[in-house]
Amino acid sequence: MLPLSSMMYNLATGEKRVLTSWKSYTDPSPGDFVLEITPQVPSQVYTMRGSTRYWRSGPWTKTRYAGIPAMDVTYANGSVRIYWHSGSDWILKYDALLTSCDIYGECGPFGLCVPPKCKCLKGFVPKYTEEWQRGNWTGGCVRRTELHCQGSSTGKDVNVFHPIANTKPPDSYELASSATPILFTEDCHQFCLHNCSCLAFSFINGIGCLVWSHELIDVVKFSAGGELLSIRLARSELGGYNRKSIVAASVASLFLFIVLGSSAFGFWRYRVKHKANKSNNASQYAWRNDLEPQDVEGLNFFEMNTIETATNNFSLSNKLGQGGFGSVYKGKLQDGTEIAVKRLSSSSGQGKEEFMNEIVLISKLQHKNLVRILGCCIEGEESLLIYEFLLNKSLDTFLFDSRKRLEIDWLKRFNIIQGIARGLLYLHRDSRLKVIHRDLKVSNILLDEKMNPKISDFGLARMYQGTEYQENTRRVVGTLGYMAPEYAWSGMFSEKSDIYSFGVLLLEIISGEKISRFCHGEEGKTLIAYAWESWCETGGVDLLDKDVAESCQPLEVERCVQIGLLCVQHQPSDRPNTLELLSMLTTTSDLPSPKEPTFVIHAREEESLSKGLITDNEISQTVILGR
């Protein structure tokens, strides 16, 4: 919202003033989303998608919204996304939709969203068990033990309240009213206890006592902040067992002890008998056991003979390529589905950790600009990932081939650039997991039959919590030339380190030149240094690959060169975030001027630096940094 603008709801007349989204970044006509204030007391903010609730702020506490722990008094207007003007440009200061838990009712009635998963509130179980296990949580949960509240005189003897800290209060609340003032949490507790219809309560400073008499929907648990919510349960749910329950538990414990003892003895005999085969089998089962069903929902486990048949026993004629992880083969399943099989190399420095990381991460990520995983195979020493097959292989097979580069004119290159940016936005902002890729490069961009780009290879990716400067790692992984300076030298990675890699990738797509092989003039200028010189002298248009120069829009090329230079700025704070990046690529708004990139390694320096660390630009590397 601009200064002096406001949202409102007139309780007397029903008149309201709302915010309506644009249809797209470039089309300002009314879109699908509307942000509005509710007439509840206290009020809250909804984002509506048509007639469906999409996001909810939680009740207004006079200084903040109770469902937004990150909000303080400076966010008094409560916008979903708030930008501040620094004097030269707009800076994103707050974004309401950070995790899947921000989606309204993600976990259904009586479900508790703990990013990135759902679980049932204490005393409740999934309503539809099979759907819940598949990750469809919208059916919610039902009470395990029914309440038997008999009125104000005996209610306290039958029911108890279970507190949950750091929550976003559920929707459909009511402000409690009583003959005596409700000034403290205990007053709120007693009010709810003696009212059989009261299912939960929360005393919130600035509001007072909120109570719930209907199903609890849109409950989120934060790592910090939020409110204390107390839910009504049957006393037995908190340990009030009778003698029969104690006897049953004792019998169950004895039975469990016998079973465990027998299992331990059997396992000991098994180890003695099969000691020779222990290593292979243990390795296989350990890998499988690390894959919990909820972590890889919808993923297929293929048999090795199925994959061997599909790839003609991994024949050389079916080999698509080679990387740091291992080899990739084309295959065809019996039903005719074409697949790409990534086979983990036993000699790879990247092993189980990267393999497991890619399975767990990419099985949860779905976007048209991300490669889709179909399943995996773990058998003995073999570890395979099975992906959708993409006809046009990787971007580098076109970009750096003197003949095939003619097939991707400027329009196709610009579409590829935008597609990669959309995939990156999904990883950083829009997916239920927030992911830093850490190895974005041309060989990890695959192309489908329509030349649409898909980001691949998530073995080195890491999840993060949405802060700009998130983590420091002793284990630096990636590819020299694409690594941001702060990551290469100190191990700091963030959204901005992926932006740096994108900037290098963007300059490679424009020029058709490889970052690791480019050397211009007697001074041996790197691609980044040459791009800077080109932008200063001609606006950057002469950086474009001469083979596609006739198909270009010069202003579009110049804009992309400038964006590329902004992405490779030395200081992370000078680079755009992913949201700003996509806006730059899809609009014609004014761009800030880049500073001269300082992370420029000349050919001789690069040769010296890389000795002992890398052998080829195509292979992702791991570098252990001393402290």
Protein Blocks (a to p, Z undefined) as FASTA:
>chain_A
ZZhiacdddfknopacdddddfblklmbdcfbdcdddfbdcddddddehjacfbdebjae
hjacfklmkbcfklmnopabdcddehjaccdfbdfblbfklpghkloghiacddfbdcdd
ehiacfblmlmmnopaknopadfbdcddebjklmmmmpccdddehiacdehiacdddfbd
cfbfklmmmmmmmmmklmbdcddehilpaddfbdcehiacdfegcjdddddddfklnopa
cfklmmmmmmmmmmmmmmmmmmmmmmmmmmmmmmmmmmmmmmmmmmmmmmcfklmgoiac
ddfklmmmmnoooiaklpgbdcfkbccdddddfkopacddddddfkbmblfkmmmmmmmm
mmmpccfkbccdfbdcdehjbccddddddfklpfklmmmgcklmmmmcfklmmmmmmmmm
mmmmmmmmmmmbdcdfklacfklpccdfkopacdehjllgccdehiablbdcfbdcddeh
jacfklmmnopacfklmmmmmmmmmmmmmnopafklgcgdjkopafklmmmmmmmmnoom
mmpcfklmmmpcfklmmmmmmmmmmmmgfblklpccfklmmmmmmmccdcddddddfbdc
dfklmmmmmgokambfklccdddddZZ
